[in-house]
Amino acid sequence: MCLGIPGKVIAIKGHQAKVELPDHCHWLDVSALDETVKVGDYLLAYQDTAINKVSPQQARETLTLFKQGGHHV
């Protein structure tokens, strides 16, 4: 099973957003999102694509659940 990991947007370049994930930074394609993405937003990442924008609280809760479940993020 694949899991979407939330990350904080730290840079934007065209249709790409650089997100800070728990263990590295990664560029994501944001062109599939209906919402405008800005630095400081949190995105749910799946492979190289942003699949959803989430609140900071949702991001924290998701990362906490991953860690409690023994997942390395």
mmJSON file of the N, C-alpha and C atoms, coordinates in Angstrom:
{"data_MODEL":{"atom_site":{
"group_PDB":["ATOM","ATOM","ATOM","ATOM","ATOM","ATOM","ATOM","ATOM","ATOM","ATOM","ATOM","ATOM","ATOM","ATOM","ATOM","ATOM","ATOM","ATOM","ATOM","ATOM","ATOM","ATOM","ATOM","ATOM","ATOM","ATOM","ATOM","ATOM","ATOM","ATOM","ATOM","ATOM","ATOM","ATOM","ATOM","ATOM","ATOM","ATOM","ATOM","ATOM","ATOM","ATOM","ATOM","ATOM","ATOM","ATOM","ATOM","ATOM","ATOM","ATOM","ATOM","ATOM","ATOM","ATOM","ATOM","ATOM","ATOM","ATOM","ATOM","ATOM","ATOM","ATOM","ATOM","ATOM","ATOM","ATOM","ATOM","ATOM","ATOM","ATOM","ATOM","ATOM","ATOM","ATOM","ATOM","ATOM","ATOM","ATOM","ATOM","ATOM","ATOM","ATOM","ATOM","ATOM","ATOM","ATOM","ATOM","ATOM","ATOM","ATOM","ATOM","ATOM","ATOM","ATOM","ATOM","ATOM","ATOM","ATOM","ATOM","ATOM","ATOM","ATOM","ATOM","ATOM","ATOM","ATOM","ATOM","ATOM","ATOM","ATOM","ATOM","ATOM","ATOM","ATOM","ATOM","ATOM","ATOM","ATOM","ATOM","ATOM","ATOM","ATOM","ATOM","ATOM","ATOM","ATOM","ATOM","ATOM","ATOM","ATOM","ATOM","ATOM","ATOM","ATOM","ATOM","ATOM","ATOM","ATOM","ATOM","ATOM","ATOM","ATOM","ATOM","ATOM","ATOM","ATOM","ATOM","ATOM","ATOM","ATOM","ATOM","ATOM","ATOM","ATOM","ATOM","ATOM","ATOM","ATOM","ATOM","ATOM","ATOM","ATOM","ATOM","ATOM","ATOM","ATOM","ATOM","ATOM","ATOM","ATOM","ATOM","ATOM","ATOM","ATOM","ATOM","ATOM","ATOM","ATOM","ATOM","ATOM","ATOM","ATOM","ATOM","ATOM","ATOM","ATOM","ATOM","ATOM","ATOM","ATOM","ATOM","ATOM","ATOM","ATOM","ATOM","ATOM","ATOM","ATOM","ATOM","ATOM","ATOM","ATOM","ATOM","ATOM","ATOM","ATOM","ATOM","ATOM","ATOM","ATOM","ATOM","ATOM","ATOM","ATOM","ATOM","ATOM","ATOM","ATOM","ATOM"],
"id":[1,2,3,4,5,6,7,8,9,10,11,12,13,14,15,16,17,18,19,20,21,22,23,24,25,26,27,28,29,30,31,32,33,34,35,36,37,38,39,40,41,42,43,44,45,46,47,48,49,50,51,52,53,54,55,56,57,58,59,60,61,62,63,64,65,66,67,68,69,70,71,72,73,74,75,76,77,78,79,80,81,82,83,84,85,86,87,88,89,90,91,92,93,94,95,96,97,98,99,100,101,102,103,104,105,106,107,108,109,110,111,112,113,114,115,116,117,118,119,120,121,122,123,124,125,126,127,128,129,130,131,132,133,134,135,136,137,138,139,140,141,142,143,144,145,146,147,148,149,150,151,152,153,154,155,156,157,158,159,160,161,162,163,164,165,166,167,168,169,170,171,172,173,174,175,176,177,178,179,180,181,182,183,184,185,186,187,188,189,190,191,192,193,194,195,196,197,198,199,200,201,202,203,204,205,206,207,208,209,210,211,212,213,214,215,216,217,218,219],
"type_symbol":["N","C","C","N","C","C","N","C","C","N","C","C","N","C","C","N","C","C","N","C","C","N","C","C","N","C","C","N","C","C","N","C","C","N","C","C","N","C","C","N","C","C","N","C","C","N","C","C","N","C","C","N","C","C","N","C","C","N","C","C","N","C","C","N","C","C","N","C","C","N","C","C","N","C","C","N","C","C","N","C","C","N","C","C","N","C","C","N","C","C","N","C","C","N","C","C","N","C","C","N","C","C","N","C","C","N","C","C","N","C","C","N","C","C","N","C","C","N","C","C","N","C","C","N","C","C","N","C","C","N","C","C","N","C","C","N","C","C","N","C","C","N","C","C","N","C","C","N","C","C","N","C","C","N","C","C","N","C","C","N","C","C","N","C","C","N","C","C","N","C","C","N","C","C","N","C","C","N","C","C","N","C","C","N","C","C","N","C","C","N","C","C","N","C","C","N","C","C","N","C","C","N","C","C","N","C","C","N","C","C","N","C","C","N","C","C","N","C","C"],
"label_atom_id":["N","CA","C","N","CA","C","N","CA","C","N","CA","C","N","CA","C","N","CA","C","N","CA","C","N","CA","C","N","CA","C","N","CA","C","N","CA","C","N","CA","C","N","CA","C","N","CA","C","N","CA","C","N","CA","C","N","CA","C","N","CA","C","N","CA","C","N","CA","C","N","CA","C","N","CA","C","N","CA","C","N","CA","C","N","CA","C","N","CA","C","N","CA","C","N","CA","C","N","CA","C","N","CA","C","N","CA","C","N","CA","C","N","CA","C","N","CA","C","N","CA","C","N","CA","C","N","CA","C","N","CA","C","N","CA","C","N","CA","C","N","CA","C","N","CA","C","N","CA","C","N","CA","C","N","CA","C","N","CA","C","N","CA","C","N","CA","C","N","CA","C","N","CA","C","N","CA","C","N","CA","C","N","CA","C","N","CA","C","N","CA","C","N","CA","C","N","CA","C","N","CA","C","N","CA","C","N","CA","C","N","CA","C","N","CA","C","N","CA","C","N","CA","C","N","CA","C","N","CA","C","N","CA","C","N","CA","C","N","CA","C","N","CA","C","N","CA","C","N","CA","C","N","CA","C"],
"label_alt_id":[null,null,null,null,null,null,null,null,null,null,null,null,null,null,null,null,null,null,null,null,null,null,null,null,null,null,null,null,null,null,null,null,null,null,null,null,null,null,null,null,null,null,null,null,null,null,null,null,null,null,null,null,null,null,null,null,null,null,null,null,null,null,null,null,null,null,null,null,null,null,null,null,null,null,null,null,null,null,null,null,null,null,null,null,null,null,null,null,null,null,null,null,null,null,null,null,null,null,null,null,null,null,null,null,null,null,null,null,null,null,null,null,null,null,null,null,null,null,null,null,null,null,null,null,null,null,null,null,null,null,null,null,null,null,null,null,null,null,null,null,null,null,null,null,null,null,null,null,null,null,null,null,null,null,null,null,null,null,null,null,null,null,null,null,null,null,null,null,null,null,null,null,null,null,null,null,null,null,null,null,null,null,null,null,null,null,null,null,null,null,null,null,null,null,null,null,null,null,null,null,null,null,null,null,null,null,null,null,null,null,null,null,null,null,null,null,null,null,null],
"label_comp_id":["MET","MET","MET","CYS","CYS","CYS","LEU","LEU","LEU","GLY","GLY","GLY","ILE","ILE","ILE","PRO","PRO","PRO","GLY","GLY","GLY","LYS","LYS","LYS","VAL","VAL","VAL","ILE","ILE","ILE","ALA","ALA","ALA","ILE","ILE","ILE","LYS","LYS","LYS","GLY","GLY","GLY","HIS","HIS","HIS","GLN","GLN","GLN","ALA","ALA","ALA","LYS","LYS","LYS","VAL","VAL","VAL","GLU","GLU","GLU","LEU","LEU","LEU","PRO","PRO","PRO","ASP","ASP","ASP","HIS","HIS","HIS","CYS","CYS","CYS","HIS","HIS","HIS","TRP","TRP","TRP","LEU","LEU","LEU","ASP","ASP","ASP","VAL","VAL","VAL","SER","SER","SER","ALA","ALA","ALA","LEU","LEU","LEU","ASP","ASP","ASP","GLU","GLU","GLU","THR","THR","THR","VAL","VAL","VAL","LYS","LYS","LYS","VAL","VAL","VAL","GLY","GLY","GLY","ASP","ASP","ASP","TYR","TYR","TYR","LEU","LEU","LEU","LEU","LEU","LEU","ALA","ALA","ALA","TYR","TYR","TYR","GLN","GLN","GLN","ASP","ASP","ASP","THR","THR","THR","ALA","ALA","ALA","ILE","ILE","ILE","ASN","ASN","ASN","LYS","LYS","LYS","VAL","VAL","VAL","SER","SER","SER","PRO","PRO","PRO","GLN","GLN","GLN","GLN","GLN","GLN","ALA","ALA","ALA","ARG","ARG","ARG","GLU","GLU","GLU","THR","THR","THR","LEU","LEU","LEU","THR","THR","THR","LEU","LEU","LEU","PHE","PHE","PHE","LYS","LYS","LYS","GLN","GLN","GLN","GLY","GLY","GLY","GLY","GLY","GLY","HIS","HIS","HIS","HIS","HIS","HIS","VAL","VAL","VAL"],
"label_asym_id":["A","A","A","A","A","A","A","A","A","A","A","A","A","A","A","A","A","A","A","A","A","A","A","A","A","A","A","A","A","A","A","A","A","A","A","A","A","A","A","A","A","A","A","A","A","A","A","A","A","A","A","A","A","A","A","A","A","A","A","A","A","A","A","A","A","A","A","A","A","A","A","A","A","A","A","A","A","A","A","A","A","A","A","A","A","A","A","A","A","A","A","A","A","A","A","A","A","A","A","A","A","A","A","A","A","A","A","A","A","A","A","A","A","A","A","A","A","A","A","A","A","A","A","A","A","A","A","A","A","A","A","A","A","A","A","A","A","A","A","A","A","A","A","A","A","A","A","A","A","A","A","A","A","A","A","A","A","A","A","A","A","A","A","A","A","A","A","A","A","A","A","A","A","A","A","A","A","A","A","A","A","A","A","A","A","A","A","A","A","A","A","A","A","A","A","A","A","A","A","A","A","A","A","A","A","A","A","A","A","A","A","A","A","A","A","A","A","A","A"],
"label_entity_id":["1","1","1","1","1","1","1","1","1","1","1","1","1","1","1","1","1","1","1","1","1","1","1","1","1","1","1","1","1","1","1","1","1","1","1","1","1","1","1","1","1","1","1","1","1","1","1","1","1","1","1","1","1","1","1","1","1","1","1","1","1","1","1","1","1","1","1","1","1","1","1","1","1","1","1","1","1","1","1","1","1","1","1","1","1","1","1","1","1","1","1","1","1","1","1","1","1","1","1","1","1","1","1","1","1","1","1","1","1","1","1","1","1","1","1","1","1","1","1","1","1","1","1","1","1","1","1","1","1","1","1","1","1","1","1","1","1","1","1","1","1","1","1","1","1","1","1","1","1","1","1","1","1","1","1","1","1","1","1","1","1","1","1","1","1","1","1","1","1","1","1","1","1","1","1","1","1","1","1","1","1","1","1","1","1","1","1","1","1","1","1","1","1","1","1","1","1","1","1","1","1","1","1","1","1","1","1","1","1","1","1","1","1","1","1","1","1","1","1"],
"label_seq_id":[1,1,1,2,2,2,3,3,3,4,4,4,5,5,5,6,6,6,7,7,7,8,8,8,9,9,9,10,10,10,11,11,11,12,12,12,13,13,13,14,14,14,15,15,15,16,16,16,17,17,17,18,18,18,19,19,19,20,20,20,21,21,21,22,22,22,23,23,23,24,24,24,25,25,25,26,26,26,27,27,27,28,28,28,29,29,29,30,30,30,31,31,31,32,32,32,33,33,33,34,34,34,35,35,35,36,36,36,37,37,37,38,38,38,39,39,39,40,40,40,41,41,41,42,42,42,43,43,43,44,44,44,45,45,45,46,46,46,47,47,47,48,48,48,49,49,49,50,50,50,51,51,51,52,52,52,53,53,53,54,54,54,55,55,55,56,56,56,57,57,57,58,58,58,59,59,59,60,60,60,61,61,61,62,62,62,63,63,63,64,64,64,65,65,65,66,66,66,67,67,67,68,68,68,69,69,69,70,70,70,71,71,71,72,72,72,73,73,73],
"pdbx_PDB_ins_code":[null,null,null,null,null,null,null,null,null,null,null,null,null,null,null,null,null,null,null,null,null,null,null,null,null,null,null,null,null,null,null,null,null,null,null,null,null,null,null,null,null,null,null,null,null,null,null,null,null,null,null,null,null,null,null,null,null,null,null,null,null,null,null,null,null,null,null,null,null,null,null,null,null,null,null,null,null,null,null,null,null,null,null,null,null,null,null,null,null,null,null,null,null,null,null,null,null,null,null,null,null,null,null,null,null,null,null,null,null,null,null,null,null,null,null,null,null,null,null,null,null,null,null,null,null,null,null,null,null,null,null,null,null,null,null,null,null,null,null,null,null,null,null,null,null,null,null,null,null,null,null,null,null,null,null,null,null,null,null,null,null,null,null,null,null,null,null,null,null,null,null,null,null,null,null,null,null,null,null,null,null,null,null,null,null,null,null,null,null,null,null,null,null,null,null,null,null,null,null,null,null,null,null,null,null,null,null,null,null,null,null,null,null,null,null,null,null,null,null],
"Cartn_x":[0.844,0.0,0.893,0.52,1.256,0.505,1.266,0.677,1.072,0.154,0.47,1.094,2.177,2.906,2.723,2.34,2.21,3.568,3.711,4.94,4.628,5.529,5.36,6.033,5.327,5.865,6.909,8.129,9.197,9.637,9.197,9.52,8.547,8.338,7.472,8.184,8.103,8.706,7.775,6.996,6.043,4.985,4.841,3.867,4.5,5.631,6.336,6.418,6.261,6.421,7.446,8.396,9.381,8.817,8.656,8.1,9.145,9.045,9.915,9.168,9.676,9.114,9.931,9.489,10.213,11.692,12.042,13.43,14.16,13.5,14.145,13.222,13.749,12.937,12.691,11.555,11.147,10.332,10.539,9.734,8.5,7.342,6.071,5.405,4.714,3.887,2.568,2.217,0.99,-0.089,0.147,-0.779,-2.155,-2.268,-3.558,-4.439,-3.884,-4.661,-5.529,-6.743,-7.653,-7.324,-6.626,-6.324,-4.956,-4.796,-3.5,-2.613,-1.366,-0.411,0.579,0.866,1.837,2.797,3.935,4.924,4.242,4.481,3.874,2.686,2.099,1.0,1.528,0.625,0.953,0.245,1.006,0.463,0.615,-0.352,-0.268,0.418,1.551,2.375,2.229,2.096,2.12,3.052,4.172,5.231,5.669,5.549,6.004,4.853,3.694,2.504,1.861,1.424,0.621,-0.821,-1.426,-2.776,-3.84,-3.405,-4.37,-3.637,-4.321,-3.82,-4.436,-3.63,-4.131,-3.753,-4.46,-4.165,-2.917,-2.251,-1.094,-1.466,-2.663,-3.114,-3.275,-3.88,-4.03,-2.661,-1.714,-0.364,0.274,0.204,0.789,0.144,-1.19,-1.912,-1.54,-1.448,-1.098,0.306,1.266,2.643,2.745,1.986,1.975,1.43,0.355,-0.221,0.748,1.463,2.46,3.525,4.014,5.075,4.573,3.339,2.765,2.572,2.318,2.121,3.432,4.544,5.829,6.356,5.705,6.156,7.288,8.236,9.329,8.985,8.831,8.498,9.57],
"Cartn_y":[-1.168,0.0,1.236,2.247,3.506,4.546,5.381,6.409,7.783,8.744,10.128,10.771,11.498,12.121,13.636,14.303,15.757,16.443,17.542,18.325,19.806,20.63,22.085,22.674,23.543,24.192,25.227,25.087,26.026,26.843,26.457,27.201,26.802,27.726,27.456,27.936,27.104,27.433,26.89,27.78,27.336,26.43,25.232,24.252,23.26,23.635,22.778,23.473,22.705,23.212,22.327,22.967,22.224,22.108,20.857,20.62,20.004,20.405,19.855,18.694,17.502,16.294,15.956,15.021,14.735,14.373,13.72,13.276,13.844,14.666,15.268,16.312,17.016,17.954,17.325,17.686,17.034,18.018,18.011,18.836,18.048,18.705,18.087,18.868,18.153,18.764,19.177,20.457,20.942,21.284,20.963,21.357,20.69,19.593,18.909,19.516,20.409,21.008,22.148,22.256,23.348,24.632,24.487,25.627,26.219,27.506,28.155,27.706,27.404,26.947,28.074,28.306,29.33,28.783,29.448,29.061,29.078,28.027,27.883,26.94,26.662,25.695,24.29,23.403,21.986,21.2,20.319,19.496,18.026,17.252,15.808,15.298,14.638,14.199,12.703,12.36,10.959,10.874,10.198,10.122,11.543,11.966,13.304,14.276,14.0,14.797,15.247,16.493,16.985,16.565,15.858,15.35,16.12,16.923,17.659,18.687,19.768,20.761,20.426,20.455,20.126,21.236,21.297,22.299,21.875,22.826,22.462,21.431,21.568,20.617,19.212,19.116,17.81,17.198,18.022,17.522,16.951,17.697,17.221,15.92,15.871,14.673,13.46,13.659,12.559,12.049,12.961,12.548,11.829,12.283,11.621,10.202,10.029,8.695,7.762,8.279,7.467,6.973,7.89,7.527,6.524,6.696,5.771,4.385,4.341,3.079,2.398,3.034,2.441,2.75,3.666,4.046,5.04,4.94,5.908,6.92,8.171,9.238,10.293],
"Cartn_z":[0.0,0.0,0.0,-0.765,-0.814,0.01,0.701,1.542,1.042,1.113,0.805,2.026,1.84,2.935,2.854,3.958,3.923,4.036,3.292,3.346,3.226,3.769,3.752,2.52,1.796,0.607,1.031,0.47,0.793,-0.428,-1.621,-2.841,-3.937,-4.883,-6.024,-7.283,-8.324,-9.619,-10.7,-11.318,-12.333,-11.735,-12.311,-11.808,-10.843,-10.26,-9.319,-7.958,-6.906,-5.546,-4.837,-4.193,-3.4,-1.994,-1.539,-0.21,0.697,1.946,2.985,3.625,3.404,3.996,5.238,6.058,7.295,7.117,6.029,5.893,4.678,3.868,2.693,2.056,1.07,0.284,-1.081,-1.684,-2.921,-3.762,-5.069,-5.979,-6.403,-6.331,-6.707,-7.826,-8.697,-9.728,-9.068,-9.156,-8.526,-9.556,-10.816,-11.882,-11.772,-11.059,-10.926,-9.834,-9.021,-7.935,-8.453,-7.925,-8.289,-7.521,-6.39,-5.539,-5.864,-5.597,-5.73,-4.579,-4.883,-3.878,-3.605,-2.314,-1.956,-0.905,-0.77,0.24,1.609,2.384,3.706,3.725,2.553,2.477,2.738,3.086,3.243,2.146,1.506,0.428,0.777,0.356,0.478,-0.782,-0.602,-1.729,-1.956,-3.235,-3.633,-4.83,-4.645,-5.64,-6.0,-7.231,-7.646,-7.854,-7.267,-7.509,-6.2,-6.166,-5.046,-5.316,-4.379,-4.602,-3.831,-2.852,-2.051,-1.204,-0.909,0.031,1.386,2.458,3.792,4.765,5.874,6.896,7.671,8.322,9.157,10.23,10.795,11.815,11.22,10.026,9.369,9.074,8.646,8.351,9.615,10.725,11.989,12.442,12.383,12.821,11.963,10.654,9.755,10.037,10.19,10.476,11.814,12.803,14.108,13.982,13.229,13.033,12.311,11.296,10.596,11.568,12.391,13.333,14.368,14.855,15.833,15.224,13.926,13.24,12.836,13.17,12.868,11.479,10.764,9.419,9.534,8.657,8.585,7.525,7.927,6.975,6.977],
"occupancy":[1.0,1.0,1.0,1.0,1.0,1.0,1.0,1.0,1.0,1.0,1.0,1.0,1.0,1.0,1.0,1.0,1.0,1.0,1.0,1.0,1.0,1.0,1.0,1.0,1.0,1.0,1.0,1.0,1.0,1.0,1.0,1.0,1.0,1.0,1.0,1.0,1.0,1.0,1.0,1.0,1.0,1.0,1.0,1.0,1.0,1.0,1.0,1.0,1.0,1.0,1.0,1.0,1.0,1.0,1.0,1.0,1.0,1.0,1.0,1.0,1.0,1.0,1.0,1.0,1.0,1.0,1.0,1.0,1.0,1.0,1.0,1.0,1.0,1.0,1.0,1.0,1.0,1.0,1.0,1.0,1.0,1.0,1.0,1.0,1.0,1.0,1.0,1.0,1.0,1.0,1.0,1.0,1.0,1.0,1.0,1.0,1.0,1.0,1.0,1.0,1.0,1.0,1.0,1.0,1.0,1.0,1.0,1.0,1.0,1.0,1.0,1.0,1.0,1.0,1.0,1.0,1.0,1.0,1.0,1.0,1.0,1.0,1.0,1.0,1.0,1.0,1.0,1.0,1.0,1.0,1.0,1.0,1.0,1.0,1.0,1.0,1.0,1.0,1.0,1.0,1.0,1.0,1.0,1.0,1.0,1.0,1.0,1.0,1.0,1.0,1.0,1.0,1.0,1.0,1.0,1.0,1.0,1.0,1.0,1.0,1.0,1.0,1.0,1.0,1.0,1.0,1.0,1.0,1.0,1.0,1.0,1.0,1.0,1.0,1.0,1.0,1.0,1.0,1.0,1.0,1.0,1.0,1.0,1.0,1.0,1.0,1.0,1.0,1.0,1.0,1.0,1.0,1.0,1.0,1.0,1.0,1.0,1.0,1.0,1.0,1.0,1.0,1.0,1.0,1.0,1.0,1.0,1.0,1.0,1.0,1.0,1.0,1.0,1.0,1.0,1.0,1.0,1.0,1.0],
"B_iso_or_equiv":[0.0,0.0,0.0,0.0,0.0,0.0,0.0,0.0,0.0,0.0,0.0,0.0,0.0,0.0,0.0,0.0,0.0,0.0,0.0,0.0,0.0,0.0,0.0,0.0,0.0,0.0,0.0,0.0,0.0,0.0,0.0,0.0,0.0,0.0,0.0,0.0,0.0,0.0,0.0,0.0,0.0,0.0,0.0,0.0,0.0,0.0,0.0,0.0,0.0,0.0,0.0,0.0,0.0,0.0,0.0,0.0,0.0,0.0,0.0,0.0,0.0,0.0,0.0,0.0,0.0,0.0,0.0,0.0,0.0,0.0,0.0,0.0,0.0,0.0,0.0,0.0,0.0,0.0,0.0,0.0,0.0,0.0,0.0,0.0,0.0,0.0,0.0,0.0,0.0,0.0,0.0,0.0,0.0,0.0,0.0,0.0,0.0,0.0,0.0,0.0,0.0,0.0,0.0,0.0,0.0,0.0,0.0,0.0,0.0,0.0,0.0,0.0,0.0,0.0,0.0,0.0,0.0,0.0,0.0,0.0,0.0,0.0,0.0,0.0,0.0,0.0,0.0,0.0,0.0,0.0,0.0,0.0,0.0,0.0,0.0,0.0,0.0,0.0,0.0,0.0,0.0,0.0,0.0,0.0,0.0,0.0,0.0,0.0,0.0,0.0,0.0,0.0,0.0,0.0,0.0,0.0,0.0,0.0,0.0,0.0,0.0,0.0,0.0,0.0,0.0,0.0,0.0,0.0,0.0,0.0,0.0,0.0,0.0,0.0,0.0,0.0,0.0,0.0,0.0,0.0,0.0,0.0,0.0,0.0,0.0,0.0,0.0,0.0,0.0,0.0,0.0,0.0,0.0,0.0,0.0,0.0,0.0,0.0,0.0,0.0,0.0,0.0,0.0,0.0,0.0,0.0,0.0,0.0,0.0,0.0,0.0,0.0,0.0,0.0,0.0,0.0,0.0,0.0,0.0],
"pdbx_formal_charge":[null,null,null,null,null,null,null,null,null,null,null,null,null,null,null,null,null,null,null,null,null,null,null,null,null,null,null,null,null,null,null,null,null,null,null,null,null,null,null,null,null,null,null,null,null,null,null,null,null,null,null,null,null,null,null,null,null,null,null,null,null,null,null,null,null,null,null,null,null,null,null,null,null,null,null,null,null,null,null,null,null,null,null,null,null,null,null,null,null,null,null,null,null,null,null,null,null,null,null,null,null,null,null,null,null,null,null,null,null,null,null,null,null,null,null,null,null,null,null,null,null,null,null,null,null,null,null,null,null,null,null,null,null,null,null,null,null,null,null,null,null,null,null,null,null,null,null,null,null,null,null,null,null,null,null,null,null,null,null,null,null,null,null,null,null,null,null,null,null,null,null,null,null,null,null,null,null,null,null,null,null,null,null,null,null,null,null,null,null,null,null,null,null,null,null,null,null,null,null,null,null,null,null,null,null,null,null,null,null,null,null,null,null,null,null,null,null,null,null],
"auth_seq_id":[1,1,1,2,2,2,3,3,3,4,4,4,5,5,5,6,6,6,7,7,7,8,8,8,9,9,9,10,10,10,11,11,11,12,12,12,13,13,13,14,14,14,15,15,15,16,16,16,17,17,17,18,18,18,19,19,19,20,20,20,21,21,21,22,22,22,23,23,23,24,24,24,25,25,25,26,26,26,27,27,27,28,28,28,29,29,29,30,30,30,31,31,31,32,32,32,33,33,33,34,34,34,35,35,35,36,36,36,37,37,37,38,38,38,39,39,39,40,40,40,41,41,41,42,42,42,43,43,43,44,44,44,45,45,45,46,46,46,47,47,47,48,48,48,49,49,49,50,50,50,51,51,51,52,52,52,53,53,53,54,54,54,55,55,55,56,56,56,57,57,57,58,58,58,59,59,59,60,60,60,61,61,61,62,62,62,63,63,63,64,64,64,65,65,65,66,66,66,67,67,67,68,68,68,69,69,69,70,70,70,71,71,71,72,72,72,73,73,73],
"auth_comp_id":["MET","MET","MET","CYS","CYS","CYS","LEU","LEU","LEU","GLY","GLY","GLY","ILE","ILE","ILE","PRO","PRO","PRO","GLY","GLY","GLY","LYS","LYS","LYS","VAL","VAL","VAL","ILE","ILE","ILE","ALA","ALA","ALA","ILE","ILE","ILE","LYS","LYS","LYS","GLY","GLY","GLY","HIS","HIS","HIS","GLN","GLN","GLN","ALA","ALA","ALA","LYS","LYS","LYS","VAL","VAL","VAL","GLU","GLU","GLU","LEU","LEU","LEU","PRO","PRO","PRO","ASP","ASP","ASP","HIS","HIS","HIS","CYS","CYS","CYS","HIS","HIS","HIS","TRP","TRP","TRP","LEU","LEU","LEU","ASP","ASP","ASP","VAL","VAL","VAL","SER","SER","SER","ALA","ALA","ALA","LEU","LEU","LEU","ASP","ASP","ASP","GLU","GLU","GLU","THR","THR","THR","VAL","VAL","VAL","LYS","LYS","LYS","VAL","VAL","VAL","GLY","GLY","GLY","ASP","ASP","ASP","TYR","TYR","TYR","LEU","LEU","LEU","LEU","LEU","LEU","ALA","ALA","ALA","TYR","TYR","TYR","GLN","GLN","GLN","ASP","ASP","ASP","THR","THR","THR","ALA","ALA","ALA","ILE","ILE","ILE","ASN","ASN","ASN","LYS","LYS","LYS","VAL","VAL","VAL","SER","SER","SER","PRO","PRO","PRO","GLN","GLN","GLN","GLN","GLN","GLN","ALA","ALA","ALA","ARG","ARG","ARG","GLU","GLU","GLU","THR","THR","THR","LEU","LEU","LEU","THR","THR","THR","LEU","LEU","LEU","PHE","PHE","PHE","LYS","LYS","LYS","GLN","GLN","GLN","GLY","GLY","GLY","GLY","GLY","GLY","HIS","HIS","HIS","HIS","HIS","HIS","VAL","VAL","VAL"],
"auth_asym_id":["A","A","A","A","A","A","A","A","A","A","A","A","A","A","A","A","A","A","A","A","A","A","A","A","A","A","A","A","A","A","A","A","A","A","A","A","A","A","A","A","A","A","A","A","A","A","A","A","A","A","A","A","A","A","A","A","A","A","A","A","A","A","A","A","A","A","A","A","A","A","A","A","A","A","A","A","A","A","A","A","A","A","A","A","A","A","A","A","A","A","A","A","A","A","A","A","A","A","A","A","A","A","A","A","A","A","A","A","A","A","A","A","A","A","A","A","A","A","A","A","A","A","A","A","A","A","A","A","A","A","A","A","A","A","A","A","A","A","A","A","A","A","A","A","A","A","A","A","A","A","A","A","A","A","A","A","A","A","A","A","A","A","A","A","A","A","A","A","A","A","A","A","A","A","A","A","A","A","A","A","A","A","A","A","A","A","A","A","A","A","A","A","A","A","A","A","A","A","A","A","A","A","A","A","A","A","A","A","A","A","A","A","A","A","A","A","A","A","A"],
"auth_atom_id":["N","CA","C","N","CA","C","N","CA","C","N","CA","C","N","CA","C","N","CA","C","N","CA","C","N","CA","C","N","CA","C","N","CA","C","N","CA","C","N","CA","C","N","CA","C","N","CA","C","N","CA","C","N","CA","C","N","CA","C","N","CA","C","N","CA","C","N","CA","C","N","CA","C","N","CA","C","N","CA","C","N","CA","C","N","CA","C","N","CA","C","N","CA","C","N","CA","C","N","CA","C","N","CA","C","N","CA","C","N","CA","C","N","CA","C","N","CA","C","N","CA","C","N","CA","C","N","CA","C","N","CA","C","N","CA","C","N","CA","C","N","CA","C","N","CA","C","N","CA","C","N","CA","C","N","CA","C","N","CA","C","N","CA","C","N","CA","C","N","CA","C","N","CA","C","N","CA","C","N","CA","C","N","CA","C","N","CA","C","N","CA","C","N","CA","C","N","CA","C","N","CA","C","N","CA","C","N","CA","C","N","CA","C","N","CA","C","N","CA","C","N","CA","C","N","CA","C","N","CA","C","N","CA","C","N","CA","C","N","CA","C","N","CA","C","N","CA","C","N","CA","C","N","CA","C"],
"pdbx_PDB_model_num":[1,1,1,1,1,1,1,1,1,1,1,1,1,1,1,1,1,1,1,1,1,1,1,1,1,1,1,1,1,1,1,1,1,1,1,1,1,1,1,1,1,1,1,1,1,1,1,1,1,1,1,1,1,1,1,1,1,1,1,1,1,1,1,1,1,1,1,1,1,1,1,1,1,1,1,1,1,1,1,1,1,1,1,1,1,1,1,1,1,1,1,1,1,1,1,1,1,1,1,1,1,1,1,1,1,1,1,1,1,1,1,1,1,1,1,1,1,1,1,1,1,1,1,1,1,1,1,1,1,1,1,1,1,1,1,1,1,1,1,1,1,1,1,1,1,1,1,1,1,1,1,1,1,1,1,1,1,1,1,1,1,1,1,1,1,1,1,1,1,1,1,1,1,1,1,1,1,1,1,1,1,1,1,1,1,1,1,1,1,1,1,1,1,1,1,1,1,1,1,1,1,1,1,1,1,1,1,1,1,1,1,1,1,1,1,1,1,1,1]
}}}
